[in-house]
Amino acid sequence: MLNYLTEPQAVALIGGLGGLLLGLAARIGRFCTLGAIEDIYYGNSSLRLRMWGVAIGVAVMGTFGLAASGLLDLGQTLYLGRGWTPLACVVGGLTFGYGMALAGNCGYGALARLGGGDLRSFVIVLVMGLAAYMTLGGPLSGLRLWLFDAADTPGPMPGFAEALSALTGLPVHATGMLIGALILLLTLLHGPMRRAYAHVFWGRLSVSRSFRDGQAHNGWPMSVLMPRRL
């Protein structure tokens, strides 16, 4: 089917299907970063946080599997195509996390809730979009470049798979898939997580987020404690 589509059309189709799966994971599987943090902090349940382990493990194995088959150039990805700037990552992460806590959701969760008809989430998405535009190319771009000058950004840095490959002599793709399998195995060593089939299922479907760019006890008590979350 993809042979009959242009490259932009194929990218749009794959992105649309991935977004649909991710939206289902958010609405039905309650796959949400902020909700997972709340569950472990308020409800002492790590199940929703472990959904991230399932998603990351499957995504890592799938990514290096695509690279091994020649369908993906890892050097062209956002994560390995540029250097790491610790200050920018720390400041940006703290700012985003603080805003996420104040708004009651992240951009991903706000989009999912907007799709469910919550117009309050539209305000969050609108403000995030305007702020991102202003920071990247608007009035705040000069401040961003002054604080985190792109000219001082180091070149591309090797990932964990490359480092492990250099250490063991194994192919990079094999070490990457091994790391993904290890993450998945460590996640599923948790007995309650293995028995939470819905969490594992929706965690696997949510890997569309990783390819495109990351529950409470007995399933739902946080919906009572925090009903406005996903």
N, CA, C and O of each residue as an XYZ file, in Angstrom:
920
protein
N       0.825     -1.211      0.000
C       0.000      0.000      0.000
C       0.857      1.257      0.000
O       0.550      2.224     -0.697
N       1.948      1.243      0.794
C       2.812      2.409      0.872
C       3.506      2.694     -0.449
O       3.965      3.812     -0.685
N       3.583      1.668     -1.327
C       4.229      1.870     -2.623
C       3.438      2.825     -3.508
O       3.998      3.412     -4.434
N       2.147      2.990     -3.238
C       1.301      3.845     -4.048
C       1.196      5.260     -3.480
O       0.482      6.095     -4.036
N       1.885      5.533     -2.399
C       1.829      6.840     -1.750
C       3.158      7.558     -1.882
O       4.211      6.924     -1.942
N       3.107      8.873     -1.927
C       4.341      9.646     -1.873
C       4.888      9.596     -0.452
O       4.189      9.187      0.475
N       6.140     10.014     -0.286
C       6.746      9.967      1.045
C       6.005     10.840      2.054
O       5.761     10.380      3.169
N       5.627     12.096      1.713
C       4.848     12.884      2.679
C       3.512     12.232      3.033
O       3.084     12.287      4.186
N       2.848     11.616      2.049
C       1.582     10.948      2.325
C       1.770      9.749      3.244
O       0.961      9.517      4.143
N       2.836      8.988      3.019
C       3.105      7.832      3.871
C       3.420      8.271      5.293
O       2.964      7.649      6.252
N       4.203      9.345      5.432
C       4.530      9.854      6.767
C       3.265     10.326      7.480
O       3.076     10.061      8.667
N       2.393     11.034      6.737
C       1.143     11.516      7.330
C       0.249     10.355      7.747
O      -0.384     10.414      8.801
N       0.187      9.305      6.938
C      -0.644      8.150      7.260
C      -0.123      7.421      8.497
O      -0.888      7.081      9.400
N       1.190      7.185      8.526
C       1.777      6.502      9.674
C       1.620      7.343     10.941
O       1.304      6.820     12.009
N       1.845      8.662     10.807
C       1.676      9.547     11.958
C       0.233      9.573     12.445
O      -0.015      9.599     13.651
N      -0.731      9.566     11.505
C      -2.136      9.564     11.891
C      -2.534      8.292     12.614
O      -3.245      8.340     13.617
N      -2.074      7.147     12.106
C      -2.379      5.877     12.768
C      -1.710      5.800     14.134
O      -2.305      5.329     15.103
N      -0.456      6.272     14.200
C       0.235      6.280     15.492
C      -0.454      7.187     16.494
O      -0.571      6.845     17.671
N      -0.915      8.352     16.026
C      -1.628      9.260     16.915
C      -2.943      8.673     17.395
O      -3.344      8.894     18.537
N      -3.622      7.918     16.521
C      -4.874      7.267     16.913
C      -4.632      6.240     18.015
O      -5.377      6.188     18.994
N      -3.586      5.421     17.854
C      -3.267      4.426     18.878
C      -2.868      5.096     20.190
O      -3.251      4.649     21.270
N      -2.097      6.168     20.080
C      -1.670      6.875     21.285
C      -2.852      7.522     21.985
O      -2.916      7.534     23.214
N      -3.790      8.063     21.213
C      -4.982      8.637     21.811
C      -5.831      7.594     22.515
O      -6.386      7.860     23.581
N      -5.937      6.405     21.925
C      -6.681      5.326     22.576
C      -5.997      4.899     23.867
O      -6.655      4.618     24.868
N      -4.666      4.853     23.833
C      -3.936      4.486     25.049
C      -4.160      5.506     26.153
O      -4.234      5.153     27.330
N      -4.268      6.783     25.767
C      -4.489      7.828     26.762
C      -5.905      7.797     27.311
O      -6.104      7.910     28.520
N      -6.902      7.644     26.424
C      -8.293      7.720     26.851
C      -8.758      6.431     27.518
O      -9.438      6.480     28.542
N      -8.404      5.289     26.958
C      -8.898      4.016     27.485
C      -7.896      3.410     28.474
O      -8.273      2.952     29.552
N      -6.608      3.415     28.089
C      -5.592      2.819     28.957
C      -5.066      3.761     30.016
O      -4.303      3.334     30.883
N      -5.453      5.048     29.978
C      -5.032      6.058     30.951
C      -3.502      6.145     31.021
O      -2.924      6.228     32.105
N      -2.863      6.127     29.858
C      -1.409      6.248     29.759
C      -1.068      7.732     29.847
O      -1.276      8.480     28.892
N      -0.545      8.151     30.988
C      -0.299      9.576     31.227
C       0.866      9.717     32.206
O       0.886      9.058     33.245
N       1.823     10.566     31.883
C       2.983     10.760     32.750
C       2.585     11.365     34.091
O       2.965     10.855     35.145
N       1.821     12.448     34.049
C       1.433     13.102     35.284
C       0.558     12.186     36.133
O       0.708     12.136     37.354
N      -0.355     11.463     35.491
C      -1.189     10.533     36.228
C      -0.370      9.427     36.880
O      -0.680      8.999     37.992
N       0.679      8.960     36.193
C       1.537      7.928     36.761
C       2.286      8.433     37.992
O       2.440      7.716     38.981
N       2.750      9.689     37.910
C       3.441     10.282     39.066
C       2.475     10.424     40.237
O       2.846     10.153     41.379
N       1.248     10.843     39.968
C       0.250     10.982     41.025
C      -0.084      9.631     41.649
O      -0.255      9.521     42.863
N      -0.176      8.596     40.797
C      -0.499      7.268     41.313
C       0.549      6.779     42.298
O       0.214      6.249     43.357
N       1.822      6.956     41.948
C       2.876      6.446     42.818
C       3.054      7.329     44.051
O       3.496      6.851     45.096
N       2.711      8.617     43.936
C       2.876      9.531     45.066
C       1.693      9.466     46.031
O       1.874      9.429     47.248
N       0.477      9.453     45.471
C      -0.720      9.464     46.318
C      -1.250      8.054     46.600
O      -1.741      7.782     47.696
N      -1.152      7.170     45.623
C      -1.752      5.848     45.773
C      -0.779      4.719     45.996
O      -1.195      3.569     46.131
N       0.543      5.020     46.041
C       1.565      3.996     46.260
C       1.455      2.856     45.248
O       1.692      1.696     45.584
N       1.099      3.188     44.025
C       0.996      2.196     42.956
C       1.915      2.606     41.814
O       1.867      3.741     41.340
N       2.745      1.676     41.383
C       3.699      1.974     40.309
C       3.269      1.391     38.973
O       4.052      1.393     38.024
N       2.045      0.893     38.878
C       1.626      0.201     37.668
C       1.620      1.128     36.453
O       2.143      0.776     35.396
N       1.031      2.303     36.605
C       0.989      3.208     35.444
C       2.376      3.718     35.090
O       2.651      3.984     33.920
N       3.254      3.859     36.074
C       4.621      4.263     35.773
C       5.348      3.150     35.032
O       6.166      3.415     34.151
N       5.048      1.901     35.392
C       5.684      0.764     34.712
C       5.179      0.591     33.282
O       5.814     -0.095     32.480
N       4.040      1.208     32.956
C       3.608      1.198     31.563
C       4.650      1.873     30.679
O       4.837      1.503     29.520
N       5.329      2.877     31.251
C       6.415      3.524     30.512
C       7.547      2.545     30.235
O       8.158      2.589     29.167
N       7.835      1.648     31.205
C       8.865      0.642     30.980
C       8.518     -0.265     29.820
O       9.381     -0.592     29.005
N       7.244     -0.679     29.736
C       6.802     -1.505     28.618
C       6.926     -0.734     27.310
O       7.433     -1.254     26.316
N       6.452      0.525     27.320
C       6.499      1.331     26.103
C       7.935      1.567     25.642
O       8.237      1.446     24.454
N       8.815      1.904     26.578
C      10.206      2.191     26.210
C      10.908      0.931     25.721
O      11.621      0.964     24.718
N      10.706     -0.191     26.432
C      11.358     -1.436     26.020
C      10.956     -1.866     24.626
O      11.811     -2.217     23.813
N       9.651     -1.842     24.337
C       9.175     -2.243     23.012
C       9.639     -1.246     21.953
O      10.008     -1.641     20.847
N       9.621      0.051     22.289
C      10.045      1.066     21.330
C      11.526      0.939     20.987
O      11.908      1.083     19.826
N      12.357      0.670     21.987
C      13.797      0.524     21.738
C      14.059     -0.685     20.842
O      14.828     -0.605     19.884
N      13.411     -1.802     21.164
C      13.609     -2.996     20.322
C      13.097     -2.750     18.905
O      13.748     -3.144     17.936
N      11.933     -2.100     18.773
C      11.405     -1.821     17.446
C      12.273     -0.859     16.655
O      12.463     -1.030     15.451
N      12.804      0.163     17.337
C      13.646      1.151     16.663
C      14.915      0.514     16.109
O      15.267      0.729     14.949
N      15.597     -0.264     16.934
C      16.829     -0.902     16.460
C      16.532     -2.037     15.479
O      17.372     -2.372     14.645
N      15.344     -2.627     15.576
C      14.946     -3.605     14.578
C      14.752     -2.956     13.221
O      15.167     -3.511     12.204
N      14.123     -1.780     13.190
C      13.972     -1.043     11.935
C      15.325     -0.616     11.381
O      15.553     -0.658     10.172
N      16.227     -0.202     12.283
C      17.560      0.203     11.837
C      18.324     -0.980     11.253
O      19.034     -0.835     10.258
N      18.178     -2.147     11.870
C      18.870     -3.338     11.372
C      18.360     -3.752      9.996
O      19.112     -4.293      9.186
N      17.073     -3.496      9.734
C      16.500     -3.864      8.440
C      16.721     -2.793      7.376
O      16.309     -2.964      6.229
N      17.369     -1.688      7.754
C      17.659     -0.632      6.794
C      16.531      0.350      6.577
O      16.606      1.171      5.663
N      15.477      0.293      7.394
C      14.340      1.180      7.234
C      14.467      2.466      8.043
O      13.632      3.360      7.912
N      15.492      2.571      8.870
C      15.655      3.744      9.722
C      17.131      4.072      9.868
O      17.944      3.195     10.159
N      17.477      5.340      9.666
C      18.843      5.814      9.861
C      18.910      6.501     11.223
O      18.402      7.609     11.395
N      19.536      5.838     12.180
C      19.576      6.374     13.535
C      20.319      7.705     13.609
O      20.027      8.531     14.475
N      21.267      7.916     12.717
C      22.028      9.155     12.723
C      21.194     10.368     12.350
O      21.586     11.500     12.636
N      20.039     10.145     11.710
C      19.178     11.249     11.304
C      18.078     11.538     12.331
O      17.274     12.450     12.139
N      18.045     10.774     13.404
C      17.011     11.000     14.410
C      17.346     12.219     15.261
O      18.500     12.637     15.350
N      16.317     12.776     15.881
C      16.491     13.974     16.698
C      17.403     13.712     17.887
O      18.176     14.582     18.286
N      17.313     12.512     18.451
C      18.019     12.230     19.697
C      19.512     12.002     19.491
O      20.313     12.345     20.361
N      19.894     11.431     18.362
C      21.306     11.165     18.107
C      21.904     12.118     17.090
O      23.116     12.104     16.875
N      21.078     12.948     16.459
C      21.569     13.845     15.422
C      22.150     15.140     15.954
O      22.680     15.940     15.183
N      22.060     15.363     17.266
C      22.614     16.584     17.843
C      23.205     16.257     19.207
O      22.930     15.204     19.782
N      24.010     17.163     19.708
C      24.648     16.942     20.999
C      23.704     17.188     22.155
O      22.604     17.713     21.985
N      24.159     16.798     23.342
C      23.359     16.945     24.557
C      23.814     18.187     25.303
O      25.002     18.353     25.583
N      22.861     19.062     25.624
C      23.142     20.265     26.403
C      22.475     20.111     27.765
O      21.273     20.342     27.893
N      23.240     19.724     28.781
C      22.654     19.432     30.096
C      21.865     20.596     30.678
O      20.781     20.390     31.224
N      22.392     21.828     30.573
C      21.712     22.975     31.161
C      20.343     23.182     30.522
O      19.355     23.402     31.223
N      20.284     23.112     29.202
C      19.011     23.293     28.509
C      18.023     22.203     28.889
O      16.837     22.477     29.077
N      18.501     20.969     29.003
C      17.612     19.852     29.350
C      17.070     20.002     30.767
O      15.885     19.771     31.008
N      17.934     20.386     31.702
C      17.506     20.512     33.098
C      16.527     21.673     33.257
O      15.467     21.517     33.861
N      16.887     22.844     32.710
C      16.017     24.012     32.828
C      14.698     23.769     32.102
O      13.628     24.070     32.631
N      14.776     23.229     30.901
C      13.551     22.954     30.152
C      12.672     21.922     30.833
O      11.451     22.070     30.874
N      13.290     20.875     31.368
C      12.521     19.842     32.050
C      11.837     20.357     33.299
O      10.673     20.044     33.546
N      12.549     21.143     34.087
C      11.954     21.703     35.294
C      10.828     22.675     34.964
O       9.787     22.676     35.620
N      11.043     23.505     33.942
C      10.006     24.458     33.547
C       8.763     23.740     33.049
O       7.640     24.085     33.417
N       8.979     22.738     32.209
C       7.846     21.985     31.674
C       7.116     21.238     32.788
O       5.886     21.240     32.835
N       7.868     20.602     33.681
C       7.247     19.857     34.769
C       6.443     20.743     35.699
O       5.360     20.362     36.143
N       6.965     21.921     35.996
C       6.256     22.856     36.860
C       4.970     23.335     36.187
O       3.918     23.413     36.821
N       5.067     23.650     34.904
C       3.876     24.060     34.175
C       2.865     22.941     34.061
O       1.660     23.180     34.143
N       3.343     21.714     33.870
C       2.449     20.570     33.778
C       1.673     20.387     35.078
O       0.479     20.090     35.057
N       2.360     20.567     36.217
C       1.693     20.424     37.508
C       0.665     21.536     37.726
O      -0.412     21.285     38.265
N       0.995     22.765     37.308
C       0.062     23.876     37.482
C      -1.164     23.732     36.577
O      -2.289     24.005     36.997
N      -0.938     23.304     35.338
C      -2.045     23.173     34.385
C      -2.862     21.920     34.617
O      -3.982     21.809     34.117
N      -2.319     20.971     35.368
C      -3.042     19.730     35.622
C      -2.911     18.725     34.509
O      -3.602     17.707     34.520
N      -2.041     18.978     33.541
C      -1.838     18.039     32.449
C      -0.668     18.488     31.602
O      -0.251     19.645     31.664
N      -0.134     17.562     30.803
C       0.912     17.901     29.845
C       0.262     18.121     28.476
O      -0.951     17.969     28.331
N       1.062     18.477     27.482
C       0.510     18.711     26.162
C      -0.138     17.474     25.572
O      -1.184     17.561     24.930
N       0.474     16.331     25.787
C      -0.073     15.069     25.277
C      -1.421     14.765     25.915
O      -2.378     14.420     25.222
N      -1.494     14.895     27.249
C      -2.750     14.654     27.938
C      -3.819     15.666     27.565
O      -4.997     15.324     27.452
N      -3.403     16.922     27.373
C      -4.361     17.957     26.986
C      -4.953     17.669     25.606
O      -6.147     17.876     25.390
N      -4.131     17.196     24.676
C      -4.635     16.839     23.350
C      -5.636     15.694     23.437
O      -6.671     15.701     22.770
N      -5.305     14.702     24.281
C      -6.207     13.558     24.432
C      -7.539     13.996     25.027
O      -8.595     13.543     24.585
N      -7.496     14.870     26.022
C      -8.732     15.344     26.645
C      -9.500     16.280     25.713
O     -10.730     16.308     25.730
N      -8.771     17.044     24.903
C      -9.434     17.895     23.918
C     -10.200     17.041     22.912
O     -11.305     17.393     22.498
N      -9.600     15.911     22.524
C     -10.302     14.997     21.627
C     -11.559     14.420     22.247
O     -12.474     14.000     21.539
N     -11.601     14.399     23.587
C     -12.791     13.917     24.272
C     -13.810     15.000     24.531
O     -14.842     14.738     25.149
N     -13.542     16.235     24.065
C     -14.517     17.309     24.184
C     -14.273     18.280     25.318
O     -15.141     19.103     25.606
N     -13.113     18.217     25.981
C     -12.823     19.132     27.090
C     -12.238     20.427     26.522
O     -11.082     20.455     26.099
N     -13.030     21.491     26.514
C     -12.570     22.750     25.930
C     -11.534     23.449     26.804
O     -10.795     24.299     26.306
N     -11.458     23.119     28.090
C     -10.409     23.687     28.927
C      -9.034     23.266     28.419
O      -8.066     24.023     28.508
N      -8.963     22.047     27.885
C      -7.695     21.566     27.345
C      -7.304     22.331     26.094
O      -6.121     22.428     25.768
N      -8.303     22.881     25.381
C      -7.995     23.681     24.196
C      -7.173     24.902     24.574
O      -6.271     25.298     23.836
N      -7.480     25.504     25.724
C      -6.712     26.664     26.183
C      -5.274     26.259     26.464
O      -4.345     26.983     26.104
N      -5.078     25.097     27.112
C      -3.728     24.618     27.409
C      -2.941     24.398     26.125
O      -1.796     24.835     26.008
N      -3.565     23.715     25.154
C      -2.891     23.439     23.884
C      -2.566     24.737     23.150
O      -1.480     24.876     22.587
N      -3.492     25.678     23.153
C      -3.280     26.954     22.462
C      -2.122     27.730     23.080
O      -1.265     28.247     22.364
N      -2.097     27.813     24.408
C      -1.035     28.545     25.089
C       0.318     27.857     24.868
O       1.324     28.528     24.641
N       0.342     26.529     24.935
C       1.600     25.807     24.706
C       2.116     26.044     23.295
O       3.315     26.239     23.093
N       1.212     26.027     22.315
C       1.626     26.255     20.936
C       2.180     27.656     20.729
O       3.208     27.823     20.073
N       1.517     28.657     21.276
C       1.995     30.035     21.149
C       3.332     30.220     21.860
O       4.231     30.880     21.338
N       3.464     29.635     23.057
C       4.717     29.759     23.806
C       5.869     29.086     23.063
O       6.981     29.612     23.023
N       5.598     27.915     22.474
C       6.633     27.217     21.720
C       7.059     28.034     20.501
O       8.247     28.131     20.194
N       6.078     28.620     19.808
C       6.400     29.441     18.637
C       7.225     30.660     19.036
O       8.195     31.007     18.362
N       6.840     31.305     20.124
C       7.563     32.494     20.583
C       8.989     32.146     20.999
O       9.907     32.945     20.809
N       9.175     30.956     21.568
C      10.501     30.560     22.037
C      11.407     30.147     20.892
O      12.607     30.418     20.918
N      10.842     29.495     19.892
C      11.663     28.990     18.792
C      11.986     30.065     17.755
O      13.113     30.136     17.265
N      11.002     30.900     17.421
C      11.265     31.880     16.380
C      10.651     33.240     16.619
O      10.650     34.079     15.718
N      10.125     33.484     17.817
C       9.465     34.735     18.117
C      10.263     35.616     19.057
O      11.493     35.575     19.047
N       9.591     36.406     19.862
C      10.276     37.378     20.739
C      11.220     36.743     21.752
O      12.195     37.375     22.159
N      10.953     35.515     22.164
C      11.792     34.866     23.172
C      12.945     34.066     22.569
O      13.750     33.490     23.301
N      13.028     34.027     21.247
C      14.081     33.222     20.625
C      15.468     33.781     20.930
O      16.426     33.023     21.086
N      15.576     35.119     21.015
C      16.872     35.716     21.341
C      17.347     35.318     22.719
O      18.533     35.052     22.914
N      16.434     35.273     23.686
C      16.788     34.838     25.043
C      17.212     33.384     25.044
O      18.163     33.010     25.730
N      16.503     32.554     24.270
C      16.859     31.133     24.201
C      18.254     30.941     23.626
O      19.044     30.154     24.147
N      18.557     31.665     22.544
C      19.872     31.532     21.933
C      20.977     32.081     22.839
O      22.100     31.577     22.830
N      20.657     33.109     23.617
C      21.648     33.675     24.531
C      21.954     32.709     25.680
O      23.100     32.580     26.111
N      20.913     32.038     26.163
C      21.120     31.102     27.270
C      21.694     29.776     26.796
O      22.565     29.199     27.447
N      21.202     29.296     25.659
C      21.619     27.985     25.152
C      22.016     28.138     23.697
O      21.303     27.685     22.801
N      23.131     28.763     23.467
C      23.575     29.077     22.109
C      23.801     27.792     21.337
O      24.571     26.928     21.757
N      23.115     27.672     20.191
C      23.250     26.469     19.372
C      24.668     26.297     18.845
O      25.100     25.180     18.560
N      25.401     27.421     18.714
C      26.768     27.316     18.205
C      27.677     26.593     19.183
O      28.676     25.996     18.782
N      27.334     26.645     20.473
C      28.148     25.975     21.475
C      27.723     24.540     21.725
O      28.309     23.845     22.556
N      26.688     24.094     20.994
C      26.208     22.732     21.185
C      27.230     21.757     20.629
O      27.632     21.895     19.474
N      27.665     20.772     21.412
C      28.614     19.784     20.901
C      27.989     18.942     19.809
O      26.771     18.934     19.634
N      28.827     18.236     19.079
C      28.350     17.409     17.991
C      27.576     16.211     18.487
O      27.430     16.014     19.694
N      27.070     15.396     17.546
C      26.297     14.220     17.925
C      27.074     13.324     18.886
O      28.277     13.118     18.729
N      26.374     12.805     19.869
C      26.992     11.965     20.882
C      26.489     10.535     20.732
O      25.327     10.323     20.386
N      27.350      9.549     20.989
C      26.895      8.153     20.906
C      25.918      7.840     22.022
O      25.999      8.400     23.115
N      24.991      6.933     21.730
C      24.020      6.515     22.726
C      24.541      5.348     23.542
O      25.697      4.946     23.414
N      23.663      4.807     24.390
C      24.047      3.672     25.227
C      24.375      2.446     24.384
O      25.286      1.686     24.709
N      23.626      2.258     23.298
C      23.875      1.092     22.448
C      25.257      1.159     21.807
O      25.960      0.152     21.724
N      25.641      2.351     21.354
C      26.971      2.498     20.756
C      28.069      2.255     21.784
O      29.077      1.613     21.490
N      27.863      2.777     22.996
C      28.861      2.573     24.052
C      28.982      1.104     24.415
O      30.090      0.596     24.587
N      27.853      0.416     24.534
C      27.895     -1.013     24.866
C      28.487     -1.824     23.727
O      29.177     -2.817     23.957
N      28.214     -1.399     22.487
C      28.789     -2.094     21.335
C      30.309     -1.966     21.317
O      31.017     -2.932     21.034
N      30.805     -0.763     21.622
C      32.255     -0.566     21.665
C      32.894     -1.374     22.789
O      34.046     -1.795     22.680
N      32.148     -1.587     23.862
C      32.684     -2.315     25.009
C      32.691     -3.818     24.785
O      33.623     -4.508     25.197
N      31.645     -4.326     24.126
C      31.496     -5.776     23.965
C      31.904     -6.288     22.592
O      32.172     -7.478     22.428
N      31.952     -5.398     21.602
C      32.259     -5.836     20.252
C      31.061     -6.342     19.483
O      31.206     -6.759     18.334
N      29.870     -6.320     20.085
C      28.651     -6.756     19.415
C      28.152     -5.661     18.474
O      28.476     -4.489     18.666
N      27.364     -6.031     17.456
C      26.789     -5.006     16.570
C      25.907     -4.041     17.348
O      25.286     -4.412     18.344
N      25.861     -2.800     16.880
C      25.074     -1.774     17.569
C      23.602     -2.152     17.631
O      22.951     -1.966     18.660
N      23.080     -2.680     16.535
C      21.663     -3.033     16.507
C      21.353     -4.138     17.514
O      20.302     -4.126     18.155
N      22.263     -5.081     17.647
C      22.044     -6.169     18.601
C      22.073     -5.660     20.037
O      21.247     -6.057     20.859
N      23.028     -4.780     20.339
C      23.098     -4.242     21.707
C      21.883     -3.372     22.007
O      21.387     -3.374     23.133
N      21.397     -2.625     21.006
C      20.209     -1.807     21.218
C      18.990     -2.654     21.525
O      18.228     -2.346     22.441
N      18.803     -3.721     20.760
C      17.666     -4.601     21.026
C      17.821     -5.311     22.357
O      16.829     -5.594     23.028
N      19.047     -5.601     22.745
C      19.301     -6.226     24.040
C      18.927     -5.277     25.177
O      18.335     -5.695     26.172
N      19.273     -4.005     25.027
C      18.912     -3.013     26.049
C      17.385     -2.899     26.160
O      16.846     -2.850     27.266
N      16.696     -2.858     25.022
C      15.242     -2.791     25.040
C      14.622     -4.002     25.710
O      13.683     -3.870     26.496
N      15.146     -5.187     25.402
C      14.629     -6.407     26.020
C      14.878     -6.414     27.525
O      14.046     -6.892     28.297
N      16.034     -5.878     27.938
C      16.340     -5.818     29.370
C      15.390     -4.870     30.096
O      14.933     -5.177     31.197
N      15.090     -3.727     29.494
C      14.141     -2.786     30.099
C      12.766     -3.434     30.249
O      12.119     -3.307     31.289
N      12.329     -4.127     29.200
C      11.036     -4.795     29.247
C      11.026     -5.900     30.297
O      10.045     -6.060     31.024
N      12.118     -6.666     30.379
C      12.201     -7.754     31.348
C      12.163     -7.223     32.773
O      11.443     -7.760     33.615
N      12.928     -6.177     33.050
C      12.936     -5.603     34.392
C      11.565     -5.053     34.773
O      11.158     -5.126     35.933
N      10.862     -4.506     33.794
C       9.514     -3.993     34.067
C       8.555     -5.124     34.421
O       7.750     -4.997     35.344
N       8.643     -6.230     33.685
C       7.715     -7.332     33.882
C       8.118     -8.257     35.026
O       7.382     -9.191     35.343
N       9.260     -8.022     35.647
C       9.618     -8.793     36.837
C       8.694     -8.453     38.007
O       8.580     -9.222     38.962
N       8.048     -7.315     37.923
C       7.097     -6.903     38.950
C       5.819     -7.725     38.798
O       5.115     -7.605     37.796
N       5.519     -8.565     39.800
C       4.391     -9.479     39.717
C       3.066     -8.824     39.403
O       2.384     -9.266     38.478
N       2.658     -7.769     40.142
C       1.384     -7.113     39.824
C       1.323     -6.575     38.400
O       0.250     -6.543     37.797
N       2.474     -6.148     37.851
C       2.482     -5.636     36.487
C       2.221     -6.765     35.491
O       1.518     -6.567     34.500
N       2.781     -7.942     35.746
C       2.560     -9.069     34.839
C       1.084     -9.463     34.806
O       0.574     -9.913     33.780
N       0.407     -9.288     35.943
C      -1.013     -9.659     36.012
C      -1.927     -8.543     35.526
O      -3.123     -8.760     35.330
N      -1.374     -7.353     35.332
C      -2.181     -6.224     34.844
C      -2.127     -6.220     33.320
O      -1.390     -5.441     32.716
N      -2.913     -7.096     32.709
C      -2.829     -7.286     31.260
C      -3.188     -6.016     30.491
O      -2.597     -5.729     29.450
N      -4.156     -5.258     31.005
C      -4.546     -4.031     30.304
C      -3.403     -3.031     30.275
O      -3.199     -2.356     29.266
N      -2.654     -2.926     31.369
C      -1.529     -1.998     31.420
C      -0.451     -2.386     30.416
O       0.112     -1.532     29.732
N      -0.172     -3.683     30.337
C       0.843     -4.158     29.394
C       0.386     -3.909     27.962
O       1.175     -3.484     27.118
N      -0.891     -4.175     27.689
C      -1.420     -4.003     26.333
C      -1.357     -2.549     25.884
O      -0.848     -2.250     24.804
N      -1.874     -1.644     26.715
C      -1.882     -0.234     26.331
C      -0.480      0.355     26.374
O      -0.187      1.290     25.628
N       0.389     -0.166     27.224
C       1.779      0.284     27.210
C       2.461     -0.058     25.904
O       3.266      0.720     25.392
N       2.138     -1.229     25.361
C       2.713     -1.628     24.071
C       2.182     -0.744     22.953
O       2.943     -0.338     22.074
N       0.886     -0.438     22.972
C       0.320      0.391     21.907
C       0.854      1.813     21.950
O       0.928      2.482     20.920
N       1.222      2.273     23.128
C       1.662      3.663     23.263
C       3.057      3.897     22.716
O       3.545      5.026     22.773
N       3.726      2.867     22.184
C       5.068      3.087     21.635
C       5.032      3.978     20.413
O       6.082      4.432     19.959
N       3.854      4.245     19.864
C       3.776      5.166     18.721
C       4.335      6.523     19.084
O       4.866      7.222     18.222
N       4.226      6.912     20.348
C       4.793      8.187     20.789
C       6.312      8.164     20.672
O       6.920      9.154     20.265
N       6.922      7.042     21.025
C       8.376      6.959     20.960
C       8.855      6.914     19.522
O       9.879      7.509     19.185
N       8.106      6.199     18.660
C       8.528      6.125     17.272
C       8.382      7.473     16.594
O       9.198      7.808     15.736
N       7.390      8.247     16.938
C       7.221      9.552     16.314
C       8.180     10.557     16.943
O       8.558     11.397     16.126
N       8.572     10.672     17.913
C       9.474     11.687     18.450
C      10.912     11.277     18.591
O      11.740     12.071     19.036
N       8.926      9.589     25.097
C       8.183      8.491     26.301
C       6.719      6.576     26.792
O       6.550      6.210     27.955
N      -1.087      2.163     36.371
C      -2.456      2.431     36.915
C      -2.505      2.197     38.444
O      -1.794      1.435     39.099
N      -3.298      2.850     38.787
C      -3.421      2.667     40.235
C      -3.811      1.237     40.584
O      -4.155      0.463     39.691
N      -3.765      0.864     41.871
C      -4.066     -0.484     42.340
C      -5.475     -0.883     41.901
O      -6.429     -0.133     42.102
N      -5.599     -2.073     41.299
C      -6.875     -2.577     40.794
C      -7.474     -1.674     39.715
O      -8.666     -1.765     39.423
N      -6.649     -0.800     39.121
C      -7.086     -0.107     37.918
C      -7.457      1.336     38.045
O      -6.904      2.140     37.294
N      -8.364      1.759     38.947
C      -8.946      3.065     38.775
C      -9.072      3.944     40.010
O      -9.756      4.961     39.898
N      -8.495      3.672     41.169
C      -8.775      4.528     42.312
C      -8.330      5.961     42.139
O      -8.914      6.853     42.754
N      -7.313      6.220     41.320
C      -6.879      7.602     41.145
C      -7.924      8.421     40.393
O      -7.901      9.650     40.456
N      -8.843      7.756     39.680
C      -9.919      8.501     39.048
C     -10.872      9.049     40.098
O     -11.625      9.985     39.826
N     -10.845      8.479     41.284
C     -11.643      9.004     42.379
C     -10.871     10.084     43.115
O     -11.423     11.123     43.476
N      -9.563      9.821     43.339
C      -8.740     10.799     44.038
C      -8.496     12.042     43.190
O      -8.546     13.166     43.690
N      -8.230     11.829     41.884
C      -7.931     12.933     40.982
C      -8.834     12.812     39.762
O      -8.336     12.432     38.702
N     -10.106     13.105     39.840
C     -11.035     12.847     38.726
C     -10.767     13.682     37.493
O     -11.246     13.338     36.413
N     -10.021     14.768     37.612
C      -9.804     15.604     36.429
C      -8.624     15.138     35.604
O      -8.376     15.685     34.529
N      -7.877     14.131     36.080
C      -6.757     13.598     35.299
C      -7.263     12.554     34.323
O      -8.412     12.114     34.370
N      -6.331     12.170     33.415
C      -6.669     11.082     32.503
C      -6.789      9.792     33.264
O      -7.070      8.750     32.672
